[in-house]
Amino acid sequence: MGKGGGCVPSKRRLPIEVPDHETSLPETKSAISSQNQITSTNTTIPVEYNPIQAVKKCKIFIIFYSMYSHVELMARRIKKGVDSIDGVEGVLYRVPETLPQGTLEQMKVPQKGNDVPLIKVDELVNADGFLFGFPTRFGSMAAQMKAFFDSTHELWMKQKLAGVPAGFFVSTGTQGGGQETTAKELFGIRGLPIPGTDWESIANSSKKVVWSEKKGWTAITQLVHHGMVFIPIGYTFGAGMFRMDSIRGGSPYGAGVLSGDGTREPSATELALAEHQGKYMATVVKRFARPFVTGAWSMLG
């Protein structure tokens, strides 16, 4: 028995009638003739089950804030990666600006195009996955992105985004400007030890020990309270994650770019990592996605 609601009588075969007692061959012929008469006089419309396999692509919302276009360049490359996976589509959105126009002009912020719409909070429920991109501000996400997360409280109250896969990609000015943060921020709880840490050796060491991890963890609390599922990329990018011959942003937590004073463009490796994150996220979202079938008897729980 399939999802449609069970077996369906064939249009070519007549219903089988079981007689109440044994009959002889002549009586059987008579019964068949009688049956044909009944069929011709009491015509019924056969029920057909024609399920429509709806071509519904999984949608990953790539929501970003970009002041000087570094994050936007990554977002567009991420979309390319998402779109390369069959059955998944990346959708670009910006978050609203919070700075006044006069301030943006003084900061020489370029005008934004109209090809990427602003995201609305009530649209978030239509996504099958999220990738949030933003620059760092003193080791934390930009206020514009934080303001957007703060506006999602109604969805949080109803846990509308619970279980949805999500990830991050970032831009920082320097190698230590937020690409990484301390281990205390990594876990979000001060003093929580890193598994496998030899604390006794550290205590006896005269050297200063610094642990650091991806800056995106300072944004993890946003996902946790919504019940979303954080999807890091790990070291799935392969050899590109281990190369030391050039400056590169990004980490196992997500793609990243080093913008310098704003004039440095994303490198080929950084953009390739962003595209990889899009592909990787798309494959994960496909695993999370529910089957989508519409038909006369389709019922989804």
N, C-alpha and C positions, 0 to 999 in steps of 0.2 A: 504493500500500500504506500503510495507516494504522499507528498505534501498536499496534493490537491483535494483530498477528502475521500480517497478510496477508488476502487475500480469503477469503470463506467461501462454500461451496456454497449455492445457494438451496434452500429447502425445496420449492419448486414445480417446479424443473427437474430432470430426471433427468440423470445423468452421460452425457456424450457418448462413445460407443464408436466408435473408428476401426477398420473391418474390415481384415484383412490383404490382401484382394484385392477387385477390383471385383465387385459383385453386381448382378443384374438386379432390376427392380422387384418381382417376386413374392418373390424371396429377401429383399428388404429388408423387406417386410411380415412375412415369417416371422420375420426377425430381431427386428423390433419386438415381435411376439407373444411370442417366446422371452424377450426382455428383460423384458417385463411379468411373465412367470411368475417369473423370477429375482427380480425386485423384490418380488413378493408373498411369495415363500418365504424370502427372505433380507432381512428387514426390518432396516434400520439406523436408529439414533436420530440425527437430524440434529444437527450441532453448531451451537449458536446462540451468537453473540457479543453479549452485552447489557452493554456497559460501563456502569457506574454512575458518572455524573459526580458525584463526592462533593462535597457542599456544604461545603467546608472553608474557613473564613475564615482569613485571615492574622492572626496574633496579634502585637500590639505590647505588650510588657510595660512598663508605666509604673511604674518602681521608684523610690521616693522615701523621704527622711527629712524629717520636718517636726516641728519642736519646738512652734511657736506657730501652726501651721495655714496659714501663708502659702504654703509649697511645696505643701501638700495642696490648697489652693484652685486653684492652677495645674494640679496633676496632674488634678484632676477636670475642669477646663475642657479640658485637652489630650485627655482621654478622649472628651469630647464631639466634639472635632474629628476624632479617629481614627474614631469610630463613624459619623460622617457620610459616610464614604467606603465605597461598596459593596464588600463582600468583605473588609473589614478590621475587626478588633475590638480595642479597647483593654482591657487587663487591669491593674487597679491592685494594687500590692503595696507593703508597707512593708518596710524593712530593720529588723533587730532593734535595740532600744535597748541602749546599753552603759553608760549612767549608772545608778547605784543609785536606787531609788525615793525614798530620803530626799533625795538631791540634787535630783531632779526636783521634789519638793514644795517645797523651799526656793527653787527657781527659778520656782515657780508655773507649772509646765508643765501645761497642760490634759490631762485623761485622754483617751486615744485610743479611738475607737469600735471595734467588732468587725466592721464591714462590710468592712474592707480587711485581707486576710490577710498574714501575714509571708511573705516570699519564702524559698524553700529553694534552695540552690545547685544541686541536681540538677534543678530545674525550669527552669533557664535554657535548657537545650537545646531546650525546646519552643517557644521564641519565634522569630518571624520578624523581629523588630526590637526595639530597646530605646530608651526615653527615661528617663534617670536624672535625678532632681531632688534638690537638696540645698541647704541654706544654706551660707554661707561662714563660715569660721573663720580670721581673719587672712590672707585672700586665698587660702585653699585650701578644699577640700571638708571638710565636717564629719566628725569622727572616726568617727561611726557608719557613714557611707557608705564611708569608707576601710576600716574593719574588714570590711565586707561584701566589698569587692573583694579584700581580702587572703585571704578565705576561699575564693576561687575558684581556688586554685592547681592543684587536680586537673584542672579543666577547661582551665586554661592549659597544663598539661603535655601534654595530648592535643589541644590546639588545637580544642576542641569548638565554640568560638564564632567561629572564623575566618570572615570573610566576611559576618557578620551586621551590618546597618546599625544605627547607634546615635547618639544625640544627648543633649544636656544641657539642663536649665533650672535656674535658680538663684534664690536670694533673698539679699539683702544688706541691712545696716542703713543704709548711706548710699550716695551716688552713687559715692564713691571707696572704698568698703569691700570691694571684691572683684568688683564688676561688671566691672571692668577691671584688668588687671595689666600689668607692663612687657613690652616686646618680648622681653626675654631669656627670660621665662617663656613667652611666646607660642610660641616655637619649641622650648622645652625644652632648648636648647643655648646656653650662654652665648657671647655674641659673634657669633652667626650673624646676618648683616645681613638687613634687610628688603629684598626686591627693589625696586629703583627708588629707594632712599634716596641722596640726594646727600650723601655723607659729607664731601666736601671743604668744602661750604658750611657744614655743621654744625660742622666743626672750626674754621672761621674766624669763626663766629658767637659773639658775646658772650652771647647769650640762652641760657637753660637750656631744653633741648629734652627733652620727655618723650613717649615713645610708649607707648601703652597699648592693650590689646585685651581681649577677653572673658575673664573669670575662668575660664570653663569649660576653657580650654586647660590649666590646671594639672591637669586630670583626663584629658587626652587620652592620657597615657602608659598609663592603665589599658586603654584601647581598643587602643592600638598593640600592647601585649604579647600581647593576646588575638587580634590579627589582625582585629579588628572594623573596620567602615568608618564613619568619622565623617561624619555628615550635618548640616551647618550649614543654617540657613534663608536665609542671604544677605539680600538686600533684597526677598525675595518678598512681604513683607507690604505693600509698596507705600508709599503716602503716609504711612501711620502711622509708618514708620521715620524720616521726615524732619521730623516736627512738632517744633517747639521751644517751643510755648506752654504746655507742662506738664511736670512731672517724670515720667519714665517709665523703668522698668527694661527690660532686654532689649537685644539687639544682633544682628548678623548670625550670631552663633554659636548663639543660642537665646533662648528667652523668659526673662524675669527680672522680679523684683518688688523694689521698695525698701520695706523693712519699717519703717524708722525705729527708734524705741525699742520696736517691737513692736505699737504701737497703730494704725499706719497699715495700712489694708486695701488690697489690690491694686486699682488703678484699672481703669476699664472698658477702657482701651487696653491695659493689661498683660494682662488676661484675654483680650482679643480676640487679642493676639499669641500667647498660649498656645494658644488654640483653633486659630489658624492653623498653629502648629507641629505640632499633632496631625494636621491635614489634610495638610499638606505631607509629613510623615513617612509617613503612610499611603499616599500616592501613590507615594513612592519605594519603600516595601516591596513594593508590588504589582508594581513593575517587577523587583525582585529575586527575587520568589517563583517557585518551580518549579511547573509544571503538576501537578495532583494528580488522577490517574484510577485508579479501581480497577475491575477486570474480570477475566474469565477469563484473558485473555492479556496483561494489562498488565505491563510490565516497566520499571522506572525505574532508571536508572543511578546 
